[in-house]
């Protein structure tokens, strides 16, 4: 170790990435139209569309809505994570519905 340089521990996300998935399952790459059809199997229905976004609601959850972008390319991981959180589904559950 050179003099004057302090040793810095790598950030936790670097350790997790280097060792593979931590405790969370990897999110699938899925397009918006397939995601909407998978959510329909769980009781969500298409309320309306606005531009290229589908707004879905659930009978058993008044006031809950999910907005899904249908742009013809995979939904970004952060958006997918938010959709799954609102729907109350895990990555494993959505993989089974696809």
ChimeraX commands (.cxc) that place a marker at each C-alpha (Angstrom):
marker #1 position 0.00,0.00,0.00 radius 0.5
marker #1 position 1.36,3.38,-0.96 radius 0.5
marker #1 position 1.89,6.01,1.67 radius 0.5
marker #1 position -0.80,8.65,1.84 radius 0.5
marker #1 position -3.55,6.54,0.28 radius 0.5
marker #1 position -6.30,5.25,2.49 radius 0.5
marker #1 position -7.88,1.92,1.64 radius 0.5
marker #1 position -11.49,2.34,0.58 radius 0.5
marker #1 position -13.98,-0.49,0.87 radius 0.5
marker #1 position -16.05,-1.07,-2.26 radius 0.5
marker #1 position -19.70,-0.02,-2.05 radius 0.5
marker #1 position -22.15,-2.76,-1.08 radius 0.5
marker #1 position -23.83,-2.78,-4.50 radius 0.5
marker #1 position -20.47,-3.61,-6.10 radius 0.5
marker #1 position -20.07,-6.59,-3.78 radius 0.5
marker #1 position -23.61,-7.77,-4.48 radius 0.5
marker #1 position -23.15,-7.41,-8.24 radius 0.5
marker #1 position -19.81,-9.23,-8.15 radius 0.5
marker #1 position -21.30,-12.18,-6.28 radius 0.5
marker #1 position -24.52,-12.39,-8.26 radius 0.5
marker #1 position -27.98,-11.63,-7.01 radius 0.5
marker #1 position -28.24,-10.88,-3.32 radius 0.5
marker #1 position -31.62,-11.97,-1.98 radius 0.5
marker #1 position -33.79,-10.42,-4.65 radius 0.5
marker #1 position -34.70,-12.23,-7.82 radius 0.5
marker #1 position -33.67,-10.69,-11.09 radius 0.5
marker #1 position -36.43,-8.82,-12.88 radius 0.5
marker #1 position -37.41,-10.20,-16.29 radius 0.5
marker #1 position -37.13,-8.18,-19.49 radius 0.5
marker #1 position -40.74,-7.71,-20.53 radius 0.5
marker #1 position -42.53,-5.41,-22.94 radius 0.5
marker #1 position -45.49,-3.36,-21.78 radius 0.5
marker #1 position -48.16,-5.30,-23.68 radius 0.5
marker #1 position -47.02,-8.63,-22.19 radius 0.5
marker #1 position -46.89,-7.08,-18.72 radius 0.5
marker #1 position -50.46,-5.82,-19.11 radius 0.5
marker #1 position -51.68,-9.25,-20.21 radius 0.5
marker #1 position -49.91,-10.90,-17.26 radius 0.5
marker #1 position -51.55,-8.47,-14.84 radius 0.5
marker #1 position -54.95,-9.23,-16.37 radius 0.5
marker #1 position -54.49,-12.83,-15.18 radius 0.5
marker #1 position -54.24,-11.45,-11.63 radius 0.5
marker #1 position -57.51,-9.55,-11.83 radius 0.5
marker #1 position -56.30,-6.19,-13.14 radius 0.5
marker #1 position -58.28,-4.70,-16.03 radius 0.5
marker #1 position -57.55,-1.96,-18.54 radius 0.5
marker #1 position -59.43,1.14,-17.44 radius 0.5
marker #1 position -58.30,3.33,-20.31 radius 0.5
marker #1 position -55.29,4.32,-22.38 radius 0.5
marker #1 position -53.67,7.68,-22.73 radius 0.5
marker #1 position -51.24,7.93,-25.59 radius 0.5
marker #1 position -48.91,4.96,-25.34 radius 0.5
marker #1 position -49.68,4.27,-21.67 radius 0.5
marker #1 position -52.22,1.74,-20.37 radius 0.5
marker #1 position -53.94,2.55,-17.08 radius 0.5
marker #1 position -55.04,-0.56,-15.19 radius 0.5
marker #1 position -57.29,-0.93,-12.15 radius 0.5
marker #1 position -58.30,-3.78,-9.86 radius 0.5
marker #1 position -61.83,-4.58,-8.66 radius 0.5
marker #1 position -60.71,-5.61,-5.18 radius 0.5
marker #1 position -58.53,-2.56,-4.62 radius 0.5
marker #1 position -60.51,0.65,-5.07 radius 0.5
marker #1 position -58.31,3.62,-5.87 radius 0.5
marker #1 position -55.35,1.49,-6.93 radius 0.5
marker #1 position -54.08,2.02,-10.45 radius 0.5
marker #1 position -51.04,1.01,-12.41 radius 0.5
marker #1 position -49.70,2.89,-15.42 radius 0.5
marker #1 position -47.80,0.75,-17.92 radius 0.5
marker #1 position -45.83,2.24,-20.83 radius 0.5
marker #1 position -46.44,0.36,-24.08 radius 0.5
marker #1 position -43.64,1.66,-26.29 radius 0.5
marker #1 position -42.70,-1.57,-28.07 radius 0.5
marker #1 position -39.51,-2.03,-26.06 radius 0.5
marker #1 position -38.84,-3.59,-22.63 radius 0.5
marker #1 position -40.09,-1.73,-19.58 radius 0.5
marker #1 position -37.19,-0.22,-17.62 radius 0.5
marker #1 position -36.25,-2.05,-14.41 radius 0.5
marker #1 position -37.22,0.80,-12.07 radius 0.5
marker #1 position -40.62,1.15,-13.73 radius 0.5
marker #1 position -41.18,-2.61,-13.64 radius 0.5
marker #1 position -40.21,-2.74,-9.98 radius 0.5
marker #1 position -42.71,0.02,-9.19 radius 0.5
marker #1 position -45.48,-1.75,-11.16 radius 0.5
marker #1 position -44.82,-5.02,-9.32 radius 0.5
marker #1 position -44.81,-3.26,-5.96 radius 0.5
marker #1 position -48.18,-1.62,-6.68 radius 0.5
marker #1 position -49.60,-4.93,-7.91 radius 0.5
marker #1 position -48.29,-6.79,-4.88 radius 0.5
marker #1 position -46.34,-9.29,-6.98 radius 0.5
marker #1 position -42.79,-10.58,-6.76 radius 0.5
marker #1 position -40.39,-11.15,-9.65 radius 0.5
marker #1 position -40.97,-14.91,-9.42 radius 0.5
marker #1 position -44.74,-14.48,-9.56 radius 0.5
marker #1 position -44.64,-12.25,-12.63 radius 0.5
marker #1 position -42.29,-14.69,-14.38 radius 0.5
marker #1 position -44.89,-17.45,-13.89 radius 0.5
marker #1 position -47.65,-15.24,-15.32 radius 0.5
marker #1 position -45.70,-14.27,-18.46 radius 0.5
marker link #1:1,2 radius 0.2
marker link #1:2,3 radius 0.2
marker link #1:3,4 radius 0.2
marker link #1:4,5 radius 0.2
marker link #1:5,6 radius 0.2
marker link #1:6,7 radius 0.2
marker link #1:7,8 radius 0.2
marker link #1:8,9 radius 0.2
marker link #1:9,10 radius 0.2
marker link #1:10,11 radius 0.2
marker link #1:11,12 radius 0.2
marker link #1:12,13 radius 0.2
marker link #1:13,14 radius 0.2
marker link #1:14,15 radius 0.2
marker link #1:15,16 radius 0.2
marker link #1:16,17 radius 0.2
marker link #1:17,18 radius 0.2
marker link #1:18,19 radius 0.2
marker link #1:19,20 radius 0.2
marker link #1:20,21 radius 0.2
marker link #1:21,22 radius 0.2
marker link #1:22,23 radius 0.2
marker link #1:23,24 radius 0.2
marker link #1:24,25 radius 0.2
marker link #1:25,26 radius 0.2
marker link #1:26,27 radius 0.2
marker link #1:27,28 radius 0.2
marker link #1:28,29 radius 0.2
marker link #1:29,30 radius 0.2
marker link #1:30,31 radius 0.2
marker link #1:31,32 radius 0.2
marker link #1:32,33 radius 0.2
marker link #1:33,34 radius 0.2
marker link #1:34,35 radius 0.2
marker link #1:35,36 radius 0.2
marker link #1:36,37 radius 0.2
marker link #1:37,38 radius 0.2
marker link #1:38,39 radius 0.2
marker link #1:39,40 radius 0.2
marker link #1:40,41 radius 0.2
marker link #1:41,42 radius 0.2
marker link #1:42,43 radius 0.2
marker link #1:43,44 radius 0.2
marker link #1:44,45 radius 0.2
marker link #1:45,46 radius 0.2
marker link #1:46,47 radius 0.2
marker link #1:47,48 radius 0.2
marker link #1:48,49 radius 0.2
marker link #1:49,50 radius 0.2
marker link #1:50,51 radius 0.2
marker link #1:51,52 radius 0.2
marker link #1:52,53 radius 0.2
marker link #1:53,54 radius 0.2
marker link #1:54,55 radius 0.2
marker link #1:55,56 radius 0.2
marker link #1:56,57 radius 0.2
marker link #1:57,58 radius 0.2
marker link #1:58,59 radius 0.2
marker link #1:59,60 radius 0.2
marker link #1:60,61 radius 0.2
marker link #1:61,62 radius 0.2
marker link #1:62,63 radius 0.2
marker link #1:63,64 radius 0.2
marker link #1:64,65 radius 0.2
marker link #1:65,66 radius 0.2
marker link #1:66,67 radius 0.2
marker link #1:67,68 radius 0.2
marker link #1:68,69 radius 0.2
marker link #1:69,70 radius 0.2
marker link #1:70,71 radius 0.2
marker link #1:71,72 radius 0.2
marker link #1:72,73 radius 0.2
marker link #1:73,74 radius 0.2
marker link #1:74,75 radius 0.2
marker link #1:75,76 radius 0.2
marker link #1:76,77 radius 0.2
marker link #1:77,78 radius 0.2
marker link #1:78,79 radius 0.2
marker link #1:79,80 radius 0.2
marker link #1:80,81 radius 0.2
marker link #1:81,82 radius 0.2
marker link #1:82,83 radius 0.2
marker link #1:83,84 radius 0.2
marker link #1:84,85 radius 0.2
marker link #1:85,86 radius 0.2
marker link #1:86,87 radius 0.2
marker link #1:87,88 radius 0.2
marker link #1:88,89 radius 0.2
marker link #1:89,90 radius 0.2
marker link #1:90,91 radius 0.2
marker link #1:91,92 radius 0.2
marker link #1:92,93 radius 0.2
marker link #1:93,94 radius 0.2
marker link #1:94,95 radius 0.2
marker link #1:95,96 radius 0.2
marker link #1:96,97 radius 0.2
marker link #1:97,98 radius 0.2
view
